[in-house]
Amino acid sequence: MSPAKASTMDIDLQQVFGSPVPELHEAAVARDASPALTRALELRSFLALTEEQVARVRDRVHADMNPDRDMGELSADKLRFDAQWLEAALEARDGYRAALGELLRTLLPPGRPARPVRTTQPRATVTPPTPAAAPAPPRAGAARGPRSGKPA
């Protein structure tokens, strides 16, 4: 377990355990280190490694899609492979974040509110504006019965 690589949950670890990550690593090698600290730092190192993998694939795709690059060098197979690799790395990252977040929530002192842990990247959603000036026709969206050709 190395504190060299940062993770997106380092601040959460510091808040729960009360020390910066490098100090937590020093405490984890002591004889009386708590199993919870050891597990948390182990999950953190897995998370940091997975986040590094996500960044590598992202950077590789960005380099492959550089507008200055020759279009003849594009490979759909390579991009499909990178997409699969990225999907696997993101899924692993989300799993490690969720596991570490759950462990940290169980370690919070009683009465201290748990800070929600986001396990996925935020996604922007767009809702089209609702036109206020045009009311719906009287039977808009009404289900139609089968047409038999006879009046009902």
N, C-alpha and C positions, 0 to 999 in steps of 0.2 A: 504494500500500500504506500504509494508515493504521493506527497502533497504537491508535486511539481506542476501537474496539469490542473487548471481550474475547472470547476463544474458550476452549472447553473444553480446548484442548491447549497453552495458554500455558505451563503449568508444565513440560510435556514439552520445549517449545522451550528454555526457560530451562535445564533440566537438560542438554540436549545441547550447546547453544552456550555455556553458562556465564554468561549475562547476562540481565537482565530484557528483556522484549519491546521497550520503548521504546528501550533501548540497542542492541538488535539492529537496529531500524529505522534508527537513526543510522549503524550500521556498514554497513548494506546500501547506503547512498547513496555510500559512499566508493568511490574508483576501484578499490581492491584487494579489494572485497567478493567473497566466494566465491560461485560460482554456486549451490552447495547452500543457502547462507543466503538468497539471493535467491528461489530456488524455494520454500523452506520458508515464507518470509514471504508469498509470493504465495498459496500454498495456505492459509495461516493466514487471510489476508484473505477468501478465498472462503468458508472455513469460518465465520468470524465473521458474514459477511453471511447465509449460509444459516441459521445458528443464530438470527439475528435474525428471519428469515422464519418459522421454526418457531414462535418465541415469539409473533409477531404473530397467526398463524393460531390458535394455542392460546388466546391471550387473547380473540380475536374469538369463538371458539366458546364459551368460558366466559361471556362477556358475553351472547351470544345465549341461553344455557341458564340464565341467572340465574333463580332461583326467584321473584324479585319481578317479573319481566318478564311482560307480558301474553301468554298462550299463543296469542292470535290473531296475534301477530307472528312466530311460528315459521314457518319455511319449509324444507320438506324439500329443495327444490332448492338453496337456499343452503347448507344443511348438507352436502349431497352434494358441492357444488362445493368447500366448505372441506375436506372429507375428501380429495378428490382433490388439492387444493393442498398439504395437509399431507403426504400420502403422497409427493408429488414432492419436497417440501422435505426430508423425512426421508431419502429415498433419496439426495438430493444430499449432505446432511450426512454420511451414513454413508460415501459415496464419498470425500469430502474427508478425513474422519478416517482412513480406511484408507490413502489415498495419502500423507497427511502422516505417519502412523505408520510406514509402510514406509520413507519417505525418512529419517525420524529413526533408525530401526533400522539403516539402512545407514551412518549417520554415527557410530554409537557406537564408541568406541575398542575395539580388540580386548581381550578378557578382561573387559569390563564387561557384566554381564548385561542383556539387553534387558528393559524393563518392558513387559508386555503392554498393548496399546492396545485399549480397548473401543470397538467401532464402533457398537454399538446400545445402546439404552436397556435397562437391566435389566428383566426381566419376572419377576413373582412366579408361581411354580407351586405348586400345592397337590396333594399326594398324599394320598388318603384313607387313614386308618389301616387296617391289616390286622387283621381280627378274629382273635384268637389262640385263642378258646375253641371255635370251630366248625370242625372239620376238614371237608374237602371229601368229598362222597360218593365211593364207590369208582370209579365210571365218570364222574365229573364232567369235562366237556370232551372226552369221547371222541367221535370221529367216528362218525356213524351211517351205515350202508350204506343202499342203496335198499330201501324196503319193498315186498316182493312178495306178502306175505300167506302165504308158505310159511315154515315154520321153517328156520332155517339149519343 
